[in-house]
């Protein structure tokens, strides 16, 4: 399976993810570069993925199967025996292709209808179940998304992309432990897909696990998501590791699209003396 890779212009998506630091720590060390914004997440929010703007961004990163079936092999290099033996009818493949075209035009509901037709023709069509699950995540119908993604995984447990899509849907259903496990599966199956590291880092932070592991996953994802350096820096600040946070902020500033550059530079000047 291939990723649905599209370019996104990031504005201030991650501004609202910042977590204010404990007053128990020295203010010169622990002042966050964005404290003066006085942002507070609304009640009930637990982490970056609960923020609407970040939710929208991450949803757009969901995985789509290719319409070219000959190219549809997972990064792990393996597929299930049943999937290898299964012959998808041409009519079902055509519906998947139509769905993809509609999606690229921005016609989400029409894309969904074509995927439903593909599954009606071939209920064992793994790619159609995966794509329909991804589309339901976009629509906010995460329970239906999980149903189709679990079906996709029954048809092919080696599909890293179905694991990753399921992880996202389960997170939005507040089933964080399961979401974490599916994200870990995706990393194992892809041998380190940056997108999978990014999602797992966000999930761990959302669970309050601002641990070295969460930071490591964010850092590994930064090759594709440079803004992960900024999230890693915030986690490091929560742990009191100011020098490591400064290093991550500097890596973030190396990204041409880095936001709040002046504020970060002011914080660095005050904390690297």
N, C-alpha and C positions, 0 to 999 in steps of 0.2 A: 504494500500500500504506500501511497505517496502522501506527503503533506499538502494541504491546501495553502500554499505560500503566496500571500499577497502583501504588498507594501502598505504600511500604516504610518501616517505622520502623527507622532506623539506630541501632544501639547503639554498639558499639566496633569497627565493621568495619575502620576504617583505622588503629587503634592499632598493629597489628603490621606496618605497611608501613614504619615508620621505619628509616632507614639510619643507622648510627652514623658519626660524622664522624672524619676523620683526626686523629690526635694531633699531627700536624706543625703544625696551625694553633693560634693562640692560644686557650686554653680559655675565656676570657671571651667571645670572639667566637663560638666554634663549638660551645658546649655546646648540645645539642639539648634541648628541653623535656622529653623523655621518656627521657633517658639513664638516670635512676635506675631505670627499669623493667627495664633490663638485658635487653631482648628481643633475641634473635638468631634470624634465620630459619633453619630447618633446612637441612642441607646439600643443595645442588642447587637451591634456590630462587634465582631470578634477579631477581624483581621483584614488584610488588603483585599481578599476576594469578596468581602462583603460590601466594599465600596462600589457604588453603581458604575463609575467610570472605569475602574479596573476590571469589574465584572464584564463590562462590555468588551474591553480590550482582550481579555483572556478567552472569552467565548469565541471571538473571531479567530482564535488560534486552534479551534477544534479541527480534528483530522477528517479528511475526506478520502474515500477510496477513488482511484483513477477510473475513468471510463474505459481505458484500454486494459482489458483483462490480462493480456499477456505480460503487462508490466506490473501486475499486482502481486508483488512478493514482499513480505515484511523485511525490515532491516536485519532481523535475526537470521534471515536466510532460510527459514523453515516454514512450512505450512502443514496443517493437519492432513492426515491421510484422506479423511472424508472429503475435505475441501479439494484436494488434488483430483479425486475421482468424480467430484460433482461437476456436471456440465450445465452451465447456466443457459437457458433458452435465449435465443437472439432477441426476442421481443422484450424480455426482462432487461437485457443489456441496453437495448435502445431506450427504455424508460429511465435507466440510470443516467444515460448520456443526456437525455432531455432534462432531467432533474438538474444535472450539473450546469447545463446552459442557462436554465432559468435562475439558478442560484447566482451565477456570475452576472446576470442582469439585475440582481437585487430583488427578484421575485421569490421570496422565501416560501410563501404558502403554495405557490404553484410547484416549486421544487419538491415540497413535501408530498403533494398529490401524485407526482410522477413516481416517487419512491414507494408510495403505497401501492401503486399499480404494479411496480416491479415485484414487490413482495407477494401480491395477489397471484401473479403469474408463477413465481418461484419462491415459496415460503422459506426455502433453504438458502436464499441468496444472501450470503454473509455481508458483502459490501453494501447492499441496500439497507440492511438492518443497521450497520454502522453509520452510514450517512444519515439515515432517518433519525437515529439517536442523536447525532450531532446537531441536526436541524431542530429537534425538540429542545435541546439545551438552549439554542438561540432564541426559541420562542418562550423559554421559561417553564416549559412543561417537563420538569426533570424526572418525574416519576415514569412517564412514558418513555423518556430517553433511556432510563436505566433498563426498562423492560426490553427495549430493542438492542441495547448494547450487551446485555447479558445473553440475549439470544445469539448475537454475533460471536460472543466469546464461547458459547456452547458449540457453535459451528467451527470455530477456529480459536482455541485457547492461546495460540501463539501470536495473535494479532496485537502488537504493542499499541497500535493506535486506538483500538477499541478499549483497551485497558485505560489509556489516557483519557479518552472521552468519558468513560464510566467514572473515572476518578473525579472529574470536574462535576458531573451530574450529582454524584453522591455527596460531594462537598456542599453543593447548594441545597441538598436535602438534609443538611446537618448531620450526616453520617460520616464524620471526619475520620474515624479509625479505618473504615472501609476505603474511603477516598485515599488515605495515605498508603494503604496496601496496594491498591491498583496503580498508583503513581510509582511505587517501588517496582512493581511488576514491569511497568513500561520501561523504566531505566534498565532493568536486567535484560529485557528482551531486545533493547536497541543498543546495548553497550554504551549508554550514556547520551541519549538524545537531549540536547540542551533544553528543548521545550519541556521534557519530562522532569529534568532537574529543576527548572523554573517553577513548575506547578507544585512539585513536592516541597520546595523551599517555602512557597507561599502557604501551603497547607500546614506545614510545621509551625510557621509563625502564627497562623490563625488559631492553632491549638495552644498557643502560649509557649511553644517549644523554641524559644529564641536561643537555640543551642549552637555550639560549633558545627553540628551537622547541618542545621538549617542554613547557616552562613556558607558552608562549603557547597551546598547544592546551588545556592544563588550565585556564587562565584563561578561555578562550572557552567551556568546558563548564560553568563554575561557575554560569551562569544556571539550569541544571537540576540540577547536582550541586555544591552549595556546598562539600562536603568536598574538592573539587578544589583549593580555595585552600590547604588544609593540605598536600596533596601537592606543590603548586607551591612552597610555602614550604620544604619539605624539599629539593627540587631546588636551589632558590636557595642554601640553606645549603651544600649540597655544592659549589657553585660559589664559595663565599665571599662571596656578596652578602647580607650580614646585613641591610642597611637594606631591600632589596626583600623579603627573607623576612619581616621584621617587618610590612611592609605587607600581605602575603598572610595572615599570621596574624591581623591585625586584621580583615581582611575575613571570615576564617573565623569569628572570634568574633562577628561580626554575625549569624551564623546561630543562631537560637534553640536548635537541637539540637546545637550544637558540643560535643564531648566534651573532657575534660581542660582545662576552661576555666581553673582555678586555676593549673595548671602552665604553661600558655601565658602567662598574665598575669605570672607570676613571671619567666619567661624574658624577656618583653618589658621588664619593669622593669629587669632586669639588663643588657640589651643595647641599650636605647635611651637610656642616660644620656649 
